[in-house]
Each structure stands twice: as C-alpha cells, then as structure tokens.
Amino acid sequence: MNNISGEQKLLAIIAHLSYFFGGLGFIIAPLLIYLLKKEDPFVCEHARQALVAHLALLVAGLVVSLLCAILIGFLLIPVLAVLALILVVTSLIAGLKALNGEYYKYPLIQGLVAKLQ
C-alpha cells in the first residue's frame, strides 16, 4: 500500500467527507468517484464504502421523515440523530485511514457493500 498516490488519497477522502458538500453532494461525489475510478482498487473501494454508508443514512432519513407524517416517526428522530453522528465519526476515521493509504470498512453495512460489487 506504499504506492498510493496523493491524488488517490484525496479522492478517497473526498468520497468519505462529501456530506460537508450539502444537498445531494454526499451522494453525488462518492458516486462519481466510484464510477470514474473503477479501475483504481483503492479509490473504488473507499468510494463504494462511502456511497453505501451515505445512501443507508439517506434511506433511514427518508423513512423517518415519512413516518413523522403519521406521527410515529418523531420517536425515531433520536435514532436518526445517533446514526448521523455515527456516520460523521466513522467517516472521519475512514478519511484518516485513506490519508494513511489504508482501507476502511464501515460497520454494519458490509452486506450492502458486497452487493454493489
């Protein structure tokens, strides 16, 4: 893993920390990186991990939002907040791993990540 370039590290970090872009940037950035860098195993794996993690949180947010419309979802807002906090922490860890040229696997989503291959 010593042959990981600065560009590869930067793209991996951008994929993980793309939720700072706002809007749908947290989905678009890792998706574009994943699609454009499929031939690069380091960048592709980091982008795939980030994309699945961000999509999982988006889906959870949409489900809670829909359930809020029928008043049940208000009970799930703290759960969603905890999931968002976990995403921030794990994304920061993943970004640091990418900076060091290491791979990272997000917890709890590896079954989904395997389906994206």
Number of C-alpha atoms within 10 A of each C-alpha: 9 7 7 15 11 12 10 21 22 15 23 32 24 22 32 31 21 21 21 11 13 9 9 12 14 22 21 16 21 30 19 13 20 25 12 12 17 14 10 11 12 20 27 24 20 30 27 25 29 35 25 22 24 24 13 16 15 17 11 17 19 12 14 20 17 13 16 15 10 9 11 13 17 14 12 17 16 11 13 18 12 12 16 17 12 13 22 16 12 20 24 15 15 25 26 18 17 25 19 13 19 16 18 18 16 17 11 9 13 14 8 13 18 11 8 11 8
